[in-house]
Amino acid sequence: MIDIKNAVKAVHQYLESIQSLMGNPLNNLRLEEVELSDDNNF
């Protein structure tokens, strides 16, 4: 299982790596929502 902090870091690194493909700079990235699975594993 990955915690929220590491998940956000991974997404941020990924988006930075494809930023040149998107054509616009990525500013003010924010986490919109986090849900815990019913079995509390994810």
Secondary structure, 3 states (H helix, E strand, C coil): CCCHHHHHHHHHHHHHHCHHHHCCCCCCCCCCCCCCCCCCCC
